[in-house]
Amino acid sequence: MAQTSEVIHSLGPDDVARLDPLTRIEELRQRASTFDHNGWYPRRIHTDLLGALVAATAGESAARALLERTGHVVAARGDDPFLRLAIKVMSPALFVKSLSRLWSVEHQTKEAFITESCEPEAGHAVVRLAHVDGYEHLGPVVAGWMRALLLELTSAEVSVTDSGWTLAHPAPREVRFELKWPAVEAPSESDEGNEIRELIIESLLTLSLAHRDEYASAPVLMLKGPTPLKVFLAWVNEMLILLAAEHEQGVVFRRQLGEKLVTVEQQRAAIRDLSTPIIEVWNGVLCLPVVGIIDTVRSVDMTKALLRAVVEKDARYAIVDITGIDVMDTRTADHFVQMAKAVRLIGARYALAGVSPEIAETVVRMGVDLHELMTYRNLREALQAWIRT
C-alpha cells in the first residue's frame, strides 16, 4: 500500500499517458494522499491502486514497467533492520528457499511460494506464487520485488521473468517466475555452516515479523544449532517476551490514559457550565452571575453561553451580575464591553449589575470608557429598571 502510493506520488508528466481526465497524475496523487501508510487496508484497496497505475500507462509494456518499478520500491524499503540483515546473509539459493518467509513479512500470507526447481550452480530457479486469485496486477510487482532483492545478493546482472499475467488476464490463479543469476562456483561450506546460516536467516525473519507488529506478540525462535547459537537465541526469546509484555502494558496504559482524558474533559465541561450559570429571573430576563477571575478563555465561553441562551429563550434583557468580582483590570472591563455589543447585535438589552465602589474607583482611574454599558449597584436595581420600562 505505502510503496504503491509512493510510486503514484513520484510519477511525473512523462510517465503518464493523458488518455482522459481519469488518468491525470494529479488525480492519482490526490487519491494516494488519502491513505495512512501505517494503517491496514483490505486487499481490494491495494489492487485499486495497482489498477490506477496501469490506467496511467499506455499499453502492456508500459504497464509492466511501472508495476515492476513498484516492486523495486517495495524491496528498497529500508525501515526494517532485521529484514535487511537477513538479505545480507542470504545466497541466491537461500533467497529462493526463504521466499515464503520473505513474502509473509510483506503480506502476512504463509506458504505462498512453491519451488519447482533450484539449481544454485547453474544460477537458475523456478517458483510459483499461489493464492493470486483476485489479486490483480500482482505478477509484475512480485517480479520487480524479487529482482531488486536478488540484486542485493549479487552485483552482477540478474533476471526475473513472470508468466501468467497480461492486461487482459490481470489475476491468474497463480504466477510462475523464472529466476536467473550469474553461475559461479559456490564456496565450499560444511553442513553445519549451512545450517547455522539458515537458522540465522530464519531468526532474523522472525524478528522482522515481530518488528512489523511492533512487538505486540512474542514469537519463539527455535533453539537449534551449536550451543553458543542456542544460548543467543534463548536470550533473544527472553527479550521478545519482555518487549511483548512492555507493549501490552503500553496498550493498557494508553487505554487508561484515554479514559482519564475523557473524564477530565467531562469534568472540564461541567466546570465550564458551573462557571457560567444563566438564570431566567423574570419573563424574558436572564441573569449571568460572575464569580472569580475572568481570563480570555472564560470570557469567550461566557459570551457564547449568554448569546446562545438569549436566542434559545427569546430573552429581551440580559443582566451580568459581577458582585462576586473583587478586582477588575482593563482587559476584564473590555470583555464586558464586547459582551454588551454582542448582546445588542442580536436584539437584546444588556446591563451590568453589582459594580462595587472599589471596582468603580479602579475603572475610573484606569480611564476605561464604560459609557456604552448600563450599570447598576445590584441585581435588584437592574431588574427594577427593566420592570419600569
Buried (B, 14 or more C-beta within 10 A) or exposed (E): BBBBBBBBEEBEEEBBEEEEEEBBBEBBBEBBEEBEEEEEEEBEEBBBBBBBBBBBBEEBEBBBBBBBBBBBBBBEEEEBEBBBBBBEBBBBBBBBBBBBBBBBBBBEBEEBBBEEEBEBEEBBBBBBBEBBEEBBBBBBBBBBBBBBBBBBBBEEEBEBEBEBBEEEEBBBEBBBBBBBBEEEEEEEEEEEEEBBBBBBBBBBBBBBBBBBEEBEBBBEBEBBBEEEBBEBBEEBBEBBBEBBEEBBEEEEEEEEEEEEEEEEEEEEEEEBEEBBEBEEBBEBBBBBBBEEEBEEEBBEBBBEBBBEBBEEBEBBBBBBBBBEBEEBBEEBBBBBBEBBEBBEEEEBBBBBBBBBEEBBEBBEEEEBEBEEBBBBBBBEBBBEBBEEE
